[in-house]
Amino acid sequence: NMIVEFNYNPILEDFNKNRTLKIPAIMKILENAGTKHTDAVGDNILDSSNKGLTWILTDWYVEIKSCPTYGDKILSKTWSQFTTTTFGCARDFELYANEKLAAIASTRWVLLDLKTERPTKIDREWFTIYQSEDKSVFDNPRLPKTETVTEFLSEKALEIRRGDIDFNDHVHNLTYLDYALEAIPQDVYDKMDFTKIRISYKSAVKQNDKIVCKYAFVNEKHIVNIFDQNNELKTVIELS
């Protein structure tokens, strides 16, 4: 079995003015830990995408127990889980600051055929390659359901920048969180006291899409739904 550890040295742009790590920085650390795992087992993401297959992230769920601060020694741990569905699998994370558990997270993935743009069945060989663990950071393996929202308090149109696009020609997964942080009210943004982050990706935003971020506050959650120019729901972000 394989649990991959990743030491991270934060840089200045990772921090808020109160010396705590920004939420996008925390998630970037976890994302990079996952990439270290794929590299370690020889599953080079860039090479795989050139061969017509790529792993696509469908869901994030993060719980922050205590936010790391400037000067803390940061360590993340990650491992892959066994299949959750025919087309899906999971990856879990732990984040430590000065050897104290600071955050836990779980993600869901599908293996996408880039020619058909449809999920393909995950061969059991993948779990052997990744030396998957029968271990979860959450007691309930099912991620919390996202709220269905029909009425919004505000909305904000945003331009897709060239730099938002990753090697799959889609908006990079963590950039959606940046969009949500642009769309929430200023007073909510100023507090930035979120301890739970739930993201559900419905379909990818691409270079020429026009997006509108619509904000709602439901069941103590700050919710941003991202729609494209055809009013298709692309992503749901919940912050609480």
C-alpha positions as CSV (number, residue, x, y, z in Angstrom):
1,N,0.0,0.0,0.0
2,M,1.1,3.6,-0.5
3,I,0.6,6.8,1.4
4,V,2.5,9.6,-0.2
5,E,4.0,12.5,1.9
6,F,4.6,15.9,0.5
7,N,6.5,18.6,2.4
8,Y,5.5,22.1,1.2
9,N,7.3,25.4,1.8
10,P,4.7,28.1,1.5
11,I,5.5,31.3,-0.3
12,L,4.3,34.8,0.5
13,E,1.3,34.8,-1.9
14,D,-0.1,31.8,0.0
15,F,-1.0,33.9,3.1
16,N,-3.7,36.2,4.2
17,K,-2.7,39.5,5.9
18,N,-3.5,37.8,9.3
19,R,-0.7,35.3,8.6
20,T,-3.0,32.3,7.9
21,L,-2.8,30.2,4.8
22,K,-5.4,31.1,2.1
23,I,-8.0,28.4,1.4
24,P,-6.9,28.1,-2.3
25,A,-3.3,27.6,-1.0
26,I,-4.4,24.8,1.2
27,M,-6.1,23.1,-1.7
28,K,-3.2,23.7,-4.0
29,I,-0.9,21.9,-1.5
30,L,-3.3,18.9,-1.5
31,E,-3.5,18.9,-5.3
32,N,0.3,18.9,-5.6
33,A,0.5,16.0,-3.2
34,G,-1.8,14.0,-5.5
35,T,0.4,14.9,-8.5
36,K,3.4,13.6,-6.6
37,H,1.6,10.3,-6.1
38,T,0.8,10.0,-9.8
39,D,4.4,10.8,-10.7
40,A,5.7,8.3,-8.2
41,V,3.7,5.4,-9.8
42,G,4.6,6.5,-13.4
43,D,1.1,7.7,-14.3
44,N,2.3,11.0,-15.9
45,I,-0.8,13.1,-16.3
46,L,0.5,15.0,-19.3
47,D,1.6,11.9,-21.1
48,S,-1.8,10.2,-20.3
49,S,-3.7,13.1,-21.7
50,N,-1.7,12.9,-24.9
51,K,-2.7,9.3,-25.2
52,G,-6.4,10.1,-25.0
53,L,-7.1,9.4,-21.4
54,T,-7.1,11.7,-18.4
55,W,-8.2,11.7,-14.8
56,I,-11.0,14.3,-14.2
57,L,-11.8,15.6,-10.8
58,T,-15.6,15.7,-10.1
59,D,-15.8,16.6,-6.4
60,W,-13.9,18.1,-3.5
61,Y,-14.8,18.1,0.2
62,V,-12.4,19.8,2.7
63,E,-12.7,20.3,6.4
64,I,-10.3,22.7,8.0
65,K,-9.6,22.0,11.7
66,S,-7.1,24.7,12.3
67,C,-5.6,27.0,9.6
68,P,-1.8,26.8,9.3
69,T,0.0,30.1,9.9
70,Y,3.1,31.7,8.6
71,G,6.2,29.8,9.7
72,D,4.5,26.5,10.3
73,K,6.1,23.3,8.9
74,I,3.6,22.0,6.4
75,L,3.2,18.3,5.5
76,S,0.4,16.6,3.5
77,K,-0.4,12.9,3.1
78,T,-2.4,11.4,0.4
79,W,-3.5,8.0,-0.8
80,S,-5.9,6.6,-3.4
81,Q,-9.0,4.5,-2.4
82,F,-10.6,1.7,-4.2
83,T,-13.4,2.3,-6.7
84,T,-16.5,4.1,-5.5
85,T,-18.5,3.4,-8.7
86,T,-17.8,1.6,-12.0
87,F,-16.4,4.9,-13.4
88,G,-15.2,6.6,-10.2
89,C,-12.5,6.4,-7.5
90,A,-11.5,8.5,-4.5
91,R,-8.4,10.1,-3.2
92,D,-8.1,11.3,0.4
93,F,-5.8,13.8,2.1
94,E,-4.5,14.9,5.5
95,L,-2.7,18.2,6.0
96,Y,-0.4,18.8,9.0
97,A,1.0,22.0,10.5
98,N,3.9,21.5,12.9
99,E,2.9,17.8,13.1
100,K,-0.7,18.6,14.2
101,L,-3.6,17.6,11.9
102,A,-4.9,20.8,10.4
103,A,-7.2,19.7,7.6
104,I,-8.7,16.6,6.0
105,A,-10.1,16.2,2.5
106,S,-11.6,13.8,0.0
107,T,-11.9,14.0,-3.8
108,R,-13.7,12.0,-6.4
109,W,-12.3,11.2,-9.9
110,V,-13.4,9.6,-13.2
111,L,-11.2,8.4,-16.0
112,L,-12.2,10.3,-19.1
113,D,-11.8,9.3,-22.7
114,L,-10.8,12.5,-24.4
115,K,-12.1,11.4,-27.8
116,T,-15.6,10.7,-26.7
117,E,-15.5,13.1,-23.7
118,R,-17.2,10.4,-21.7
119,P,-16.0,8.4,-18.6
120,T,-14.5,5.0,-19.2
121,K,-14.5,2.0,-16.9
122,I,-11.6,2.0,-14.5
123,D,-9.5,-1.1,-14.9
124,R,-8.6,-2.9,-11.6
125,E,-5.0,-2.5,-12.7
126,W,-5.1,1.1,-11.7
127,F,-5.6,0.2,-8.1
128,T,-2.6,-2.1,-8.2
129,I,-0.5,0.6,-9.7
130,Y,-1.6,3.2,-7.1
131,Q,-1.4,0.6,-4.3
132,S,-4.8,1.8,-3.1
133,E,-5.7,2.0,0.6
134,D,-8.8,0.8,2.3
135,K,-8.9,3.9,4.4
136,S,-11.0,7.1,4.5
137,V,-10.5,10.4,6.4
138,F,-14.3,10.7,6.9
139,D,-16.6,8.2,8.7
140,N,-19.2,8.5,6.0
141,P,-17.6,7.6,2.6
142,R,-20.4,9.5,0.8
143,L,-19.6,13.2,0.3
144,P,-22.3,15.7,1.5
145,K,-24.9,16.4,-1.1
146,T,-24.9,19.9,-2.5
147,E,-27.9,22.2,-2.1
148,T,-30.3,22.7,-4.9
149,V,-30.7,26.5,-5.3
150,T,-33.4,28.2,-7.4
151,E,-33.3,31.8,-5.9
152,F,-30.1,33.8,-5.7
153,L,-29.2,37.0,-3.8
154,S,-26.7,38.4,-6.3
155,E,-24.7,37.5,-9.5
156,K,-21.5,38.4,-11.1
157,A,-20.3,37.9,-14.7
158,L,-16.6,37.0,-15.0
159,E,-14.2,36.8,-18.0
160,I,-12.3,33.6,-18.6
161,R,-8.6,34.5,-18.7
162,R,-6.1,32.6,-20.9
163,G,-4.2,31.7,-17.7
164,D,-7.2,30.0,-16.3
165,I,-7.0,27.2,-18.9
166,D,-5.0,24.1,-18.0
167,F,-3.4,21.3,-20.2
168,N,-6.8,19.7,-20.8
169,D,-8.1,23.0,-22.4
170,H,-10.5,23.4,-19.5
171,V,-10.5,25.9,-16.6
172,H,-8.3,24.5,-13.9
173,N,-10.2,22.9,-11.1
174,L,-9.0,25.3,-8.3
175,T,-9.8,28.3,-10.4
176,Y,-13.5,27.7,-9.9
177,L,-12.9,28.4,-6.2
178,D,-11.3,31.7,-7.2
179,Y,-14.4,32.6,-9.2
180,A,-16.6,31.8,-6.2
181,L,-14.5,34.0,-3.9
182,E,-15.0,36.8,-6.4
183,A,-18.8,36.4,-6.3
184,I,-19.4,36.2,-2.5
185,P,-20.4,39.4,-0.7
186,Q,-17.5,41.6,0.5
187,D,-18.3,41.2,4.2
188,V,-18.3,37.4,3.8
189,Y,-15.0,37.5,1.9
190,D,-13.4,39.8,4.6
191,K,-14.2,37.3,7.3
192,M,-13.0,34.3,5.4
193,D,-13.7,32.0,8.3
194,F,-14.8,29.0,6.3
195,T,-14.0,25.6,7.7
196,K,-15.8,23.4,5.1
197,I,-15.4,23.6,1.3
198,R,-17.6,21.5,-1.0
199,I,-17.1,21.7,-4.8
200,S,-19.1,19.7,-7.3
201,Y,-18.0,20.0,-11.0
202,K,-20.9,19.3,-13.4
203,S,-19.0,20.0,-16.7
204,A,-15.9,21.8,-17.7
205,V,-15.7,25.6,-18.5
206,K,-13.6,26.2,-21.6
207,Q,-11.8,29.2,-23.1
208,N,-14.7,30.8,-25.0
209,D,-17.4,30.3,-22.4
210,K,-19.1,33.2,-20.7
211,I,-19.8,32.6,-17.1
212,V,-22.1,34.0,-14.5
213,C,-21.5,33.3,-10.8
214,K,-24.8,33.4,-8.8
215,Y,-24.7,33.7,-5.0
216,A,-27.1,32.3,-2.4
217,F,-27.1,31.8,1.4
218,V,-28.9,28.5,2.3
219,N,-28.7,26.4,5.5
220,E,-25.7,28.4,6.8
221,K,-23.8,27.8,3.6
222,H,-22.5,30.5,1.2
223,I,-23.2,29.0,-2.2
224,V,-22.0,30.0,-5.6
225,N,-23.4,28.3,-8.7
226,I,-21.5,28.9,-11.9
227,F,-23.5,29.0,-15.1
228,D,-22.4,29.3,-18.7
229,Q,-23.9,31.5,-21.5
230,N,-26.6,28.8,-22.1
231,N,-27.6,28.9,-18.4
232,E,-26.1,25.4,-18.0
233,L,-24.9,24.7,-14.4
234,K,-21.2,24.1,-14.6
235,T,-20.0,24.0,-11.0
236,V,-21.4,24.3,-7.4
237,I,-19.2,25.7,-4.6
238,E,-20.4,25.7,-1.0
239,L,-18.4,27.5,1.7
240,S,-19.4,27.3,5.4
